[in-house]
Amino acid sequence: MKLTVFLISSLPMLAAEPVAVGTRLELFADSQLIERTSGGARRQLQQPVPREVSLTMDKPWEGNAVNYITVFKDGGVYRMYYRGADVVYSTEGYKDSHREVTCYAESKDGVSWTRPNLGLFEFNGSKQNNIVWDGTGRHNFTPFRDANPAAEANARYKAIGYGDTPAGKGLYVFRSPDAIHWSQITGKPVITLGKFDSQNLAFWDTVRGEYREYHRDARDGRDIRTGVSKDFVNWTEPVFLDYAPGRVSELYTNQVIPYYRAPHLFLGFPTRYIDRGWTKAAEYLPRLEYRRVRGAKSRREGTAVTDGMFMSSRDARAFEVWPESFLRPGLRKSDTWFYGDMYQNWGLVETASHLADAPPEISMYVTESTMQERTAYIRRYTIRVDGFVSVNAPLGGGELLTKPIVFEGRRLALNYSTSAAGSVRVEIQDANGRPIPGFTLAENAELYGDALDQVVEWKSPDVSSLAGKPIRLRFELRDADLYSYRFSER
């Protein structure tokens, strides 16, 4: 194969202050560690793949307004929480057909879900249901397993939810010893600055040792605020997020979470809200007749559409947001392209691949057929582990050069994918961009294939002689995607 030499490898550079990456996993979800790319290399947003329907909202206490889904893995159990609600549209507007409740489902594999009979709350005269919460906060009740090592036994699980009660309007906090039986921690809201009519969430930040929350507010349209707390009760005044290159769209939910494989990186999956009115294209969208009924009283109910986005941050406040969609409504005839569809759950979980000989993948759960006069669904989507953003290059080739970094460990491993004709090669340079003998591109053993954790080799895979020293990584890609890299001791 003809070798193309890119200018990136020969330019002299002044060494910047190196970033200490240690042995942590580094994704290309943001551009913070990228000096530059050349040739055909570019960062590329990936899209998850739709799979089977996880749950059909066919119980009397559920309905077509399912939303605000939370999923997390808890030992051997996958736990799901979601809103049970139902609305009926007419040319006079819409009304709720029953009160909102929070429902619960669980799974052993993240694929097949059951609704346990919890016997906790009455609905239509019976407690034979899977309603897990029916009090303040039930509109958008969002639980999590508390990773704080100091969490008390009766508060191993916590939740946050919006309430408007005589005690105040805002976000209330809750606790549970078992993820099923919940109680309020305080009798009044702990956060009052915001709009809150979305999925608001909180979690323990293991890197910074504090609770972090994200909730909805308005700033030139729908936007997001964040605050922190040491005890889950007393919170800082929430501030708006910063965005690069800009917010680009109104953001309804936020779905921000520390990535479980790299908790120094916060990944967000907000819902984008778009309303272009009754354009000609709007008339070509699915189910025009019903869309007109739905939008008769409030136009946006018929013309607004929603889809999923992706953003990332290293400091929990300044987010790099992709203007393109992470979750598109897709080539569908009826069950998407309505306001309320394509709302992604909060939480990322690993599940077995549908291919018997493939490694696990990441699952997420998305709403469909929302607020139509029919049954709504939650559908599972999957994506490659670390596979949110790749550095991609065509067969003609391209390169990426990192900023100076300092690592620990003895091995460098890559998460990458190539075609049969593609390849990945790596060179280690000093901080000023000079190839280090023994680790040059010419001495690197070319990689091709598809792997989540493939060790890179030169004359030897041992790179420990360079540990603790400022270096740069130069990646040469041909018909390949590079998702992440990590230095490790093994």
Buried (B, 14 or more C-beta within 10 A) or exposed (E): EEEEEBEBBEEEBEEEEBBEBBBBBBBBBBBBBBBBBBBBBEBEBBBBEBBEBBBEBEBEBBBBBBBBBBBBBEEEEBBBBBBBBBBEBEEEEBEEEBEBBBBBBBBEEBBEBEBEEBEBBEBEEEEEBBBBBBBBBBBBBBBBBBEBEEBEEEBBBBBBBBBEBEBBEBBBBBBBBEBBBBEBBEEEBBBBBBBBEBBBBBBBBEBBEBBBBBBBBEEEEBBBBBBBBEEBEEBEEBEBBEBEEEBBBBBBBBBBBBBBBBBBBBBBBBBBBEBEEEEEEBEEBBBEEBBBBBBBBEBEBBBBBBBBBBBBBBEBBEBBBBEEBBBBBBEBEEBBBBBBBBBBBBBBBBBBEEEEEEBBBBBBBBBBBBBBEEBBBBBBBBBBBBBBBBBBBBBEBBBBBBBBBBBBBBBBBBBBBBBEEBBBBBBBBBBEBEBBEEBBBEBBEBBBBBBBBBBBBBEEEEBBEBBEBBBBBBBBBBBBBBBBBBBBEE
